Amino acid sequence: MSSSFDDGLGAVAHGPCVLSAGPGIGIGLRCVFAYPDGLLLSVEVKAVGQAARDADESRIHFGSRSGHRHVPRLPISSPRLSVPAPAAGLRPDGQLWLRLEPHHDSRNRTSRGAGGEDPGTPAYVQDLDLWWPTVPEDARLPVEAGWPELGAPMTTTVLALRNLDDLAEKVVRLA
Amino acid sequence: MSTPYPRPWEPGQQPWKPWQIEDSEQTWRSLGAIAHGPVLLAEVPGIAIGLRCLFAHPDRLTAWLVARADAAFIPQVLPARSEAEAAVQSALWEHWPGQPNDPLVHAFVDHVPQRLVLGERNDTYNGHGVLRLSCAVRVLGMPTDDRLGFEVSWGPALAPTTTTLHLPGLRQIAASAVPFVEDRPSPPAT
């Protein structure tokens, strides 16, 4: 399915901010791009040390050469990002939170400071693009983010969006 | 095949090994700060290359680039190349870091061409008769004149096009890059 962000450069509605952090792990918002029909959230997850080992051990992945499936040592988990649904619902705060599913999700196990015999410190990088097909009328977007299994608590951040007026004119068309 | 870079086999040149380049600790742990918003870098009918956003980190920049080509133009931007030519281009890492038929991107810091390093993302998808590429590239080095140049091209269809971004206060912007991976983060404000 093609969305408007495929064919245009959205207006910058929010810059970088930390959404959730734990020892050696961070979930950060890099940018929110606004389009007339929705918001594109670019999110980065990074971890070092034990948190990076745990992140890598919390997913199924395939060996690059063997093609064998890697069985995770820890229960399968992933970073969670949610926004409140317009309808009232299930939570004590009276809101139903919808988990955002990424349309782009790339993750890499890497290392920091490796050299020679030294394998360095394990590191983990994950990039997520999330599409929310609504532009809030009040320019506020609460985002709940976290990866509790890895020590990044679920944390709610209310993003104050800017630059939302005249989006149809502001979006730079690529086509 | 033109290139602004010295050839690795020229005297005194070291081989280009981007996989060995590691960010400083401060930069690796930062989300960056926005240094420039969206801008179209080059366009001809059916083909476009744009910058979604430019982020400043303490000692380098990240450019999030996107490219789009309509199916009818794909044969023009993806011409058949000889295997030898493709091999040389791959070995030199001169293209939008990745496939030899990707767009060619050069960045200029203080008017000096900088080699680019593939950042954390590089995705391609092809559907609805359109080829789309998205790529975050690291620009090594920080301009001292608050300007960053880009030259982009894509096969014979999109000739090299130069854009100079003006980045007033770049040093201060870079210094405000948001750190987000800490060994002992402070608990969230309640």
Contacts between the chains, C-beta under 8 A, distances in Angstrom:
chain1	res1	chain2	res2	distance
A	2	B	127	7.4
A	2	B	128	5.4
A	2	B	130	7.7
A	6	B	68	7.7
A	6	B	130	7.6
A	6	B	132	6.0
A	7	B	68	6.5
A	7	B	130	7.8
A	9	B	38	3.4
A	9	B	39	7.4
A	9	B	40	7.1
A	9	B	50	4.9
A	9	B	51	7.5
A	9	B	52	5.5
A	9	B	66	7.2
A	10	B	38	6.8
A	10	B	52	7.6
A	11	B	37	7.4
A	11	B	38	7.2
A	12	B	34	6.2
A	12	B	37	4.6
A	12	B	38	7.1
A	12	B	53	6.5
A	15	B	33	6.7
A	15	B	34	4.6
A	16	B	31	3.8
A	16	B	32	5.9
A	16	B	33	6.3
A	16	B	34	7.1
A	16	B	55	7.5
A	16	B	177	7.6
A	16	B	178	4.5
A	16	B	180	7.9
A	17	B	31	7.6
A	17	B	178	6.3
A	18	B	31	7.4
A	18	B	178	6.5
A	18	B	180	4.7
A	20	B	188	7.4
A	21	B	180	6.3
A	21	B	181	7.5
A	21	B	182	6.4
A	21	B	185	3.9
A	21	B	188	7.7
A	22	B	185	6.5
A	23	B	182	7.9
A	23	B	183	6.1
A	23	B	184	6.1
A	23	B	185	6.9
A	24	B	181	6.8
A	24	B	182	7.9
A	24	B	183	5.8
A	25	B	181	6.7
A	26	B	29	7.7
A	26	B	180	3.6
A	26	B	181	4.1
A	26	B	182	7.1
A	26	B	185	7.4
A	27	B	180	7.6
A	28	B	31	4.3
A	28	B	178	7.0
A	28	B	180	3.9
A	29	B	31	7.6
A	30	B	31	5.7
A	30	B	32	7.0
A	30	B	53	7.9
A	30	B	55	7.0
A	31	B	34	6.9
A	31	B	52	7.9
A	31	B	53	5.5
A	33	B	38	7.6
A	33	B	52	6.8
A	33	B	53	7.7
A	42	B	64	7.7
A	44	B	31	6.5
A	44	B	120	7.0
A	44	B	180	7.7
A	46	B	28	7.6
A	46	B	29	7.3
A	46	B	180	7.1
A	46	B	181	4.8
A	47	B	181	7.0
A	48	B	181	6.3
A	48	B	183	8.0
A	49	B	183	7.7
A	104	B	121	7.1
A	104	B	123	5.8
A	104	B	134	7.5
A	106	B	120	7.1
A	106	B	121	5.5
A	106	B	122	7.9
A	106	B	123	6.8
A	108	B	120	7.3
A	112	B	22	6.9
A	112	B	25	7.6
A	112	B	28	6.8
A	113	B	22	7.4
A	123	B	28	7.8
A	125	B	120	5.3
A	127	B	120	4.9
A	127	B	121	4.6
A	127	B	136	7.8
A	153	B	188	7.1
A	155	B	188	4.8
A	172	B	38	5.2
A	172	B	39	7.1
A	172	B	40	5.4
A	172	B	50	6.4
A	174	B	40	7.4
A	174	B	43	7.8
A	174	B	48	4.2
A	174	B	50	5.6
A	174	B	66	6.9
A	174	B	68	4.6
A	175	B	48	6.8
A	175	B	68	6.1
A	175	B	70	7.3
A	175	B	130	7.7
